[in-house]
């Protein structure tokens, strides 16, 4: 075990800022003060000091040998609450038929959905450029480990978990979907509107049309990207689908990126997880691979390791025991590791 997943700590600020500067993401801004606030809020969430609709968790994956953060991921415990709803476009079908002409059409329409009792959201998956294509699959580890925390503390999260996937953008970072729809109703460019939505979404309810929007009226470029994911996001999409997520027939109102969803209890990582007691036998063969996690005094630690599972007991290599400071007799949370590969940039905003 060369990498450790854990909750973000104040000492990670410089590494997270350096990571943020490689990308242009709203949920990991290139602003030290904003990142420091996210770390502080995440610590409060792990400590159980925030209500569910306020709790946002920031996970990092640390290169133990280099002592640096190689990537991060996030969980919003509840996305959409009274007074702070979440917004999306449902994609529906509507039939129109003319008896006189004997002609009918089945149209796809967009209908604005306002949700004040939203699901848990996963997102913010980023991996340092220098760690991509590593055999340890850094992105996969930091993406999947957060599900272990959800599985360990289900009452802290909603029954449904969703992910907003990043769509294709132009080389200039423009959304063709937004240009064809959102900009016409708000007058704002994509980046400005997306940034504003992180703090205030009132303008969506006030300015977006309440009526159904026929897709045939949108530009061809906008229709082409609707519900699709960017090339660099394909591995993240396949990974989520492999553990039980599926397309919701909903898209982001800004860029048309697809929303995936799953019941937390049906996510394979959680469904197949169990608490096991650590046993010590350095002579045994470690023929299995899995993710393990433990939470001591509100400090969450997780990692991928070789192991041997026998009934309700687990045997771990000495290096894994040392990295996570584990002792025989302790109970850990274990789940088998899915085999799907991931190199992607992010699973959502």
Kinemage of the C-alpha trace (Angstrom):
@kinemage 1
@onewidth
@group {chain A} dominant
@subgroup {mainchain}
@vectorlist {calphas} color= white
{ca unk a 1} P 0.000 0.000 0.000
{ca unk a 2} L 1.748 3.131 -1.291
{ca unk a 3} L -1.263 5.443 -1.245
{ca unk a 4} L -3.655 6.374 1.537
{ca unk a 5} L -7.124 7.915 1.171
{ca unk a 6} L -8.238 10.145 4.027
{ca unk a 7} L -10.190 13.254 4.869
{ca unk a 8} L -8.459 16.486 3.888
{ca unk a 9} L -6.424 18.196 6.626
{ca unk a 10} L -5.133 21.791 7.014
{ca unk a 11} L -1.615 20.652 6.070
{ca unk a 12} L -2.934 19.639 2.636
{ca unk a 13} L -3.689 23.230 1.645
{ca unk a 14} L -0.578 23.841 -0.478
{ca unk a 15} L -0.857 20.485 -2.271
{ca unk a 16} L -4.577 20.983 -2.984
{ca unk a 17} L -3.899 24.489 -4.279
{ca unk a 18} L -1.204 23.120 -6.606
{ca unk a 19} L -3.650 20.431 -7.744
{ca unk a 20} L -6.388 23.010 -8.347
{ca unk a 21} L -4.050 25.073 -10.547
{ca unk a 22} L -3.837 22.162 -13.009
{ca unk a 23} L -7.569 22.391 -13.691
{ca unk a 24} L -10.405 24.879 -13.939
{ca unk a 25} L -12.985 23.446 -11.569
{ca unk a 26} L -15.609 25.265 -9.546
{ca unk a 27} L -15.589 22.744 -6.709
{ca unk a 28} L -11.807 22.960 -6.324
{ca unk a 29} L -11.110 26.634 -7.086
{ca unk a 30} L -7.670 28.084 -7.699
{ca unk a 31} L -8.026 30.134 -4.532
{ca unk a 32} L -6.170 29.228 -1.334
{ca unk a 33} L -8.697 30.935 0.907
{ca unk a 34} L -11.605 29.081 -0.713
{ca unk a 35} L -9.775 25.738 -0.457
{ca unk a 36} L -8.958 26.418 3.203
{ca unk a 37} L -12.663 26.996 3.833
{ca unk a 38} L -13.513 23.719 2.078
{ca unk a 39} L -11.017 21.856 4.252
{ca unk a 40} L -12.414 23.454 7.410
{ca unk a 41} L -15.985 22.623 6.383
{ca unk a 42} L -15.005 19.046 5.503
{ca unk a 43} L -13.390 18.522 8.901
{ca unk a 44} L -16.581 19.788 10.560
{ca unk a 45} L -18.599 17.328 8.443
{ca unk a 46} L -16.389 14.379 9.424
{ca unk a 47} L -16.704 15.483 13.065
{ca unk a 48} L -20.502 15.375 12.797
{ca unk a 49} L -20.848 19.093 13.515
{ca unk a 50} L -22.994 19.952 10.468
{ca unk a 51} L -26.534 19.138 9.420
{ca unk a 52} L -26.911 16.790 6.471
{ca unk a 53} L -27.832 19.575 4.036
{ca unk a 54} L -24.664 21.474 5.044
{ca unk a 55} L -22.158 18.608 5.110
{ca unk a 56} L -19.604 18.359 2.317
{ca unk a 57} L -16.725 15.902 2.541
{ca unk a 58} L -13.333 16.402 0.890
{ca unk a 59} L -11.207 13.270 0.440
{ca unk a 60} L -7.565 13.223 -0.622
{ca unk a 61} L -5.227 10.449 -1.690
{ca unk a 62} L -1.695 10.786 -0.357
{ca unk a 63} L 1.488 9.385 -1.842
{ca unk a 64} L 2.995 7.985 1.341
{ca unk a 65} L 6.584 7.947 0.082
{ca unk a 66} L 6.508 11.446 -1.429
{ca unk a 67} L 4.226 12.790 1.327
{ca unk a 68} L 2.071 14.716 -1.123
{ca unk a 69} L -1.555 14.790 -2.246
{ca unk a 70} L -1.958 13.064 -5.610
{ca unk a 71} L -5.704 13.579 -6.076
{ca unk a 72} L -9.002 14.333 -4.406
{ca unk a 73} L -12.736 13.630 -4.537
{ca unk a 74} L -15.802 15.034 -2.832
{ca unk a 75} L -19.231 14.087 -1.472
{ca unk a 76} L -22.144 16.453 -0.829
{ca unk a 77} L -24.348 14.725 1.734
{ca unk a 78} L -27.562 16.283 0.404
{ca unk a 79} L -27.800 18.172 -2.884
{ca unk a 80} L -31.109 20.022 -2.807
{ca unk a 81} L -32.917 21.208 0.324
{ca unk a 82} L -35.780 23.597 1.178
{ca unk a 83} L -34.686 27.078 0.152
{ca unk a 84} L -31.673 25.692 -1.722
{ca unk a 85} L -33.079 23.336 -4.373
{ca unk a 86} L -31.137 21.472 -7.019
{ca unk a 87} L -32.041 21.991 -10.685
{ca unk a 88} L -31.962 19.724 -13.697
{ca unk a 89} L -33.710 19.144 -16.992
{ca unk a 90} L -35.763 15.974 -17.314
{ca unk a 91} L -35.719 14.527 -20.821
{ca unk a 92} L -39.212 13.351 -21.696
{ca unk a 93} L -41.142 12.308 -24.797
{ca unk a 94} L -44.274 14.006 -26.065
{ca unk a 95} L -46.430 12.735 -28.909
{ca unk a 96} L -48.095 15.102 -31.394
{ca unk a 97} L -50.492 13.873 -34.075
{ca unk a 98} L -52.595 15.511 -36.790
{ca unk a 99} L -55.687 13.532 -37.859
{ca unk a 100} L -56.198 15.700 -40.931
{ca unk a 101} L -52.666 15.185 -42.198
{ca unk a 102} L -52.270 11.700 -40.848
{ca unk a 103} L -48.864 12.703 -39.548
{ca unk a 104} L -47.466 12.255 -36.054
{ca unk a 105} L -44.213 13.008 -34.264
{ca unk a 106} L -42.627 11.890 -31.032
{ca unk a 107} L -40.693 14.853 -29.702
{ca unk a 108} L -38.045 14.918 -27.012
{ca unk a 109} L -38.619 17.739 -24.568
{ca unk a 110} L -36.774 19.298 -21.659
{ca unk a 111} L -38.704 20.057 -18.488
{ca unk a 112} L -37.119 22.027 -15.634
{ca unk a 113} L -37.022 19.968 -12.430
{ca unk a 114} L -36.715 21.675 -9.043
{ca unk a 115} L -35.794 19.329 -6.189
{ca unk a 116} L -35.860 20.443 -2.546
{ca unk a 117} L -35.317 16.924 -1.203
{ca unk a 118} L -32.263 15.943 -3.159
{ca unk a 119} L -29.900 12.956 -3.114
{ca unk a 120} L -26.299 12.630 -2.006
{ca unk a 121} L -23.922 13.862 -4.708
{ca unk a 122} L -20.483 12.567 -5.570
{ca unk a 123} L -18.146 14.702 -7.646
{ca unk a 124} L -14.921 16.661 -7.735
{ca unk a 125} L -12.664 13.788 -8.814
{ca unk a 126} L -9.255 15.148 -9.820
{ca unk a 127} L -5.898 13.431 -10.246
{ca unk a 128} L -2.510 15.099 -10.544
{ca unk a 129} L -1.221 14.880 -14.116
{ca unk a 130} L 1.967 13.237 -12.883
{ca unk a 131} L 0.027 10.329 -11.376
{ca unk a 132} L -2.138 9.392 -14.323
{ca unk a 133} L -1.659 5.972 -15.896
{ca unk a 134} L 0.078 4.739 -12.755
{ca unk a 135} L -0.499 1.026 -12.069
{ca unk a 136} L -1.943 1.883 -8.644
{ca unk a 137} L -4.941 3.562 -10.384
{ca unk a 138} L -4.962 6.655 -8.186
{ca unk a 139} L -8.218 8.023 -9.579
{ca unk a 140} L -10.022 4.753 -9.028
{ca unk a 141} L -8.885 4.544 -5.411
{ca unk a 142} L -9.892 8.062 -4.395
{ca unk a 143} L -13.170 7.750 -6.282
{ca unk a 144} L -14.216 4.436 -4.756
{ca unk a 145} L -12.967 4.939 -1.206
{ca unk a 146} L -15.638 7.561 -0.485
{ca unk a 147} L -18.303 4.871 -0.968
{ca unk a 148} L -16.815 3.014 1.969
{ca unk a 149} L -17.418 6.039 4.159
{ca unk a 150} L -21.012 6.256 2.889
{ca unk a 151} L -21.438 2.557 3.636
{ca unk a 152} L -20.009 2.911 7.132
{ca unk a 153} L -22.270 5.848 8.016
{ca unk a 154} L -25.454 5.480 5.936
{ca unk a 155} L -27.506 7.739 8.237
{ca unk a 156} L -25.270 10.675 7.273
{ca unk a 157} L -26.335 10.389 3.628
{ca unk a 158} L -29.425 10.017 1.458
{ca unk a 159} L -30.791 6.726 0.113
{ca unk a 160} L -30.001 7.812 -3.450
{ca unk a 161} L -26.598 8.876 -4.712
{ca unk a 162} L -26.125 10.794 -7.951
{ca unk a 163} L -23.252 11.990 -10.075
{ca unk a 164} L -23.158 14.783 -12.617
{ca unk a 165} L -20.864 13.881 -15.472
{ca unk a 166} L -18.718 16.428 -17.282
{ca unk a 167} L -19.922 16.994 -20.897
{ca unk a 168} L -17.924 17.873 -24.002
{ca unk a 169} L -16.903 21.544 -24.141
{ca unk a 170} L -15.264 23.519 -26.920
{ca unk a 171} L -11.519 24.180 -26.868
{ca unk a 172} L -12.337 27.599 -25.405
{ca unk a 173} L -14.297 25.980 -22.565
{ca unk a 174} L -17.677 26.982 -23.975
{ca unk a 175} L -20.800 24.833 -23.690
{ca unk a 176} L -22.730 24.526 -26.941
{ca unk a 177} L -25.808 23.515 -24.957
{ca unk a 178} L -25.625 26.653 -22.814
{ca unk a 179} L -25.085 28.872 -25.831
{ca unk a 180} L -28.205 27.471 -27.472
{ca unk a 181} L -30.458 27.590 -24.411
{ca unk a 182} L -29.241 29.065 -21.132
{ca unk a 183} L -27.556 32.134 -22.565
{ca unk a 184} L -30.700 33.110 -24.448
{ca unk a 185} L -32.678 33.241 -21.194
{ca unk a 186} L -30.032 34.714 -18.859
{ca unk a 187} L -27.773 36.803 -21.080
{ca unk a 188} L -24.739 35.387 -19.268
{ca unk a 189} L -21.805 33.424 -20.684
{ca unk a 190} L -21.427 29.839 -19.518
{ca unk a 191} L -18.519 30.249 -17.102
{ca unk a 192} L -20.110 33.257 -15.398
{ca unk a 193} L -23.459 31.513 -14.948
{ca unk a 194} L -21.863 28.301 -13.695
{ca unk a 195} L -19.779 30.245 -11.173
{ca unk a 196} L -22.788 32.199 -9.948
{ca unk a 197} L -24.774 28.999 -9.486
{ca unk a 198} L -22.312 27.829 -6.840
{ca unk a 199} L -23.530 30.617 -4.559
{ca unk a 200} L -27.000 31.520 -5.812
{ca unk a 201} L -29.324 29.501 -8.048
{ca unk a 202} L -32.333 31.829 -7.794
{ca unk a 203} L -31.831 33.083 -11.345
{ca unk a 204} L -32.499 29.595 -12.719
{ca unk a 205} L -36.012 29.494 -11.292
{ca unk a 206} L -36.656 33.135 -12.234
{ca unk a 207} L -35.263 33.236 -15.771
{ca unk a 208} L -35.480 29.731 -17.185
{ca unk a 209} L -38.755 28.890 -18.961
{ca unk a 210} L -41.399 27.045 -16.973
{ca unk a 211} L -42.812 25.536 -20.168
{ca unk a 212} L -41.498 22.430 -21.912
{ca unk a 213} L -38.645 23.043 -24.331
{ca unk a 214} L -38.708 21.075 -27.592
{ca unk a 215} L -35.242 19.767 -28.457
{ca unk a 216} L -35.912 20.167 -32.167
{ca unk a 217} L -35.788 23.941 -31.625
{ca unk a 218} L -32.221 23.864 -30.290
{ca unk a 219} L -29.147 24.207 -32.467
{ca unk a 220} L -27.792 20.948 -33.903
{ca unk a 221} L -24.511 21.378 -31.960
{ca unk a 222} L -26.443 21.607 -28.698
{ca unk a 223} L -28.481 18.486 -29.458
{ca unk a 224} L -25.318 16.615 -30.363
{ca unk a 225} L -23.690 17.068 -26.923
{ca unk a 226} L -26.854 16.678 -24.827
{ca unk a 227} L -26.516 13.785 -22.395
{ca unk a 228} L -22.992 12.936 -23.557
{ca unk a 229} L -19.759 12.962 -21.570
{ca unk a 230} L -16.372 14.362 -22.463
{ca unk a 231} L -13.753 11.954 -23.768
{ca unk a 232} L -11.637 12.308 -20.619
{ca unk a 233} L -14.690 11.511 -18.487
{ca unk a 234} L -15.507 8.221 -20.224
{ca unk a 235} L -13.460 6.061 -17.795
{ca unk a 236} L -15.230 7.649 -14.806
{ca unk a 237} L -18.581 6.971 -16.474
{ca unk a 238} L -17.710 3.304 -17.076
{ca unk a 239} L -16.493 2.930 -13.487
{ca unk a 240} L -19.732 4.282 -12.011
{ca unk a 241} L -21.819 2.121 -14.338
{ca unk a 242} L -19.794 -0.935 -13.288
{ca unk a 243} L -20.727 -0.440 -9.612
{ca unk a 244} L -24.438 0.105 -10.197
{ca unk a 245} L -25.065 3.644 -11.465
{ca unk a 246} L -27.362 4.283 -14.430
{ca unk a 247} L -28.525 7.245 -16.521
{ca unk a 248} L -31.497 9.114 -15.018
{ca unk a 249} L -32.826 10.747 -18.218
{ca unk a 250} L -31.815 14.033 -16.628
{ca unk a 251} L -29.134 16.536 -17.614
{ca unk a 252} L -27.443 19.543 -16.114
{ca unk a 253} L -29.309 22.792 -16.946
{ca unk a 254} L -26.037 24.569 -17.746
{ca unk a 255} L -24.060 22.238 -19.965
{ca unk a 256} L -26.370 19.285 -20.697
{ca unk a 257} L -24.087 16.775 -18.978
{ca unk a 258} L -25.871 13.558 -17.956
{ca unk a 259} L -26.860 12.685 -14.389
{ca unk a 260} L -26.313 9.144 -13.107
{ca unk a 261} L -27.987 7.674 -10.054
{ca unk a 262} L -28.039 4.611 -7.816
{ca unk a 263} L -29.474 3.588 -4.486
{ca unk a 264} L -26.590 3.629 -2.018
{ca unk a 265} L -27.434 0.149 -0.714
{ca unk a 266} L -27.281 -1.220 -4.272
{ca unk a 267} L -23.853 0.207 -5.125
{ca unk a 268} L -21.745 -2.944 -5.371
{ca unk a 269} L -18.984 -1.536 -3.171
{ca unk a 270} L -21.478 -1.027 -0.336
{ca unk a 271} L -23.625 -4.067 -1.103
{ca unk a 272} L -20.591 -6.373 -0.945
{ca unk a 273} L -18.899 -4.668 2.005
{ca unk a 274} L -18.623 -6.109 5.500
{ca unk a 275} L -16.886 -5.497 8.787
{ca unk a 276} L -14.015 -7.904 9.426
{ca unk a 277} L -11.631 -8.495 12.309
{ca unk a 278} L -7.909 -8.259 11.566
{ca unk a 279} L -5.871 -11.385 12.199
{ca unk a 280} L -2.114 -11.686 12.075
{ca unk a 281} L -0.505 -14.435 10.017
{ca unk a 282} L 2.394 -13.211 7.918
{ca unk a 283} L 2.834 -16.668 6.387
{ca unk a 284} L -0.528 -16.665 4.581
{ca unk a 285} L -0.941 -15.938 0.883
{ca unk a 286} L -2.703 -12.685 -0.065
{ca unk a 287} L -4.660 -13.834 -3.092
{ca unk a 288} L -7.395 -11.157 -3.043
{ca unk a 289} L -7.581 -7.411 -3.669
{ca unk a 290} L -9.879 -5.042 -1.865
{ca unk a 291} L -10.483 -1.661 -0.322
{ca unk a 292} L -10.302 -1.361 3.448
{ca unk a 293} L -11.343 1.522 5.686
{ca unk a 294} L -11.357 2.475 9.330
{ca unk a 295} L -12.498 5.531 11.241
{ca unk a 296} L -10.793 6.383 14.524
{ca unk a 297} L -11.836 9.450 16.501
{ca unk a 298} L -13.565 10.866 13.385
{ca unk a 299} L -10.411 10.328 11.268
{ca unk a 300} L -11.216 8.312 8.138
{ca unk a 301} L -8.503 6.225 6.487
{ca unk a 302} L -8.823 3.919 3.486
{ca unk a 303} L -6.683 2.211 0.916
{ca unk a 304} L -6.356 -0.573 -1.604
{ca unk a 305} L -4.508 -3.666 -0.487
{ca unk a 306} L -3.831 -7.310 -1.100
{ca unk a 307} L -5.508 -9.455 1.505
{ca unk a 308} L -6.880 -12.834 2.482
{ca unk a 309} L -10.451 -13.088 3.756
{ca unk a 310} L -11.551 -16.090 5.790
{ca unk a 311} L -15.079 -15.871 7.082
{ca unk a 312} L -15.318 -12.831 9.345
{ca unk a 313} L -11.540 -12.396 9.526
{ca unk a 314} L -9.063 -10.612 7.262
{ca unk a 315} L -5.298 -11.008 6.916
{ca unk a 316} L -3.262 -8.078 5.628
{ca unk a 317} L 0.357 -7.533 4.511
{ca unk a 318} L 2.654 -5.890 7.027
{ca unk a 319} L 3.046 -2.770 4.852
{ca unk a 320} L -0.698 -2.165 4.745
{ca unk a 321} L -0.918 -2.668 8.500
{ca unk a 322} L 1.861 -0.144 9.029
{ca unk a 323} L 0.548 2.447 6.562
{ca unk a 324} L -2.885 2.541 8.213
{ca unk a 325} L -1.491 1.902 11.706
{ca unk a 326} L -3.649 -1.171 12.126
{ca unk a 327} L -3.381 -3.777 14.860
{ca unk a 328} L -4.592 -7.371 15.104
{ca unk a 329} L -8.009 -7.504 16.738
{ca unk a 330} L -9.235 -4.228 15.215
{ca unk a 331} L -12.336 -4.223 13.037
{ca unk a 332} L -12.158 -2.724 9.551
{ca unk a 333} L -14.615 -2.221 6.691
{ca unk a 334} L -13.757 -4.258 3.596
{ca unk a 335} L -15.090 -4.522 0.047
{ca unk a 336} L -13.685 -6.320 -3.009
{ca unk a 337} L -12.139 -4.038 -5.628
{ca unk a 338} L -13.956 -3.710 -8.983
{ca unk a 339} L -11.745 -4.448 -11.976
{ca unk a 340} L -12.826 -1.508 -14.194
{ca unk a 341} L -9.998 0.873 -15.053
{ca unk a 342} L -10.168 4.634 -14.531
{ca unk a 343} L -7.860 7.408 -15.670
{ca unk a 344} L -10.467 10.132 -15.908
{ca unk a 345} L -10.326 13.722 -14.800
{ca unk a 346} L -13.567 14.049 -12.862
{ca unk a 347} L -16.904 12.479 -12.258
{ca unk a 348} L -18.754 15.711 -11.962
{ca unk a 349} L -18.359 19.329 -11.180
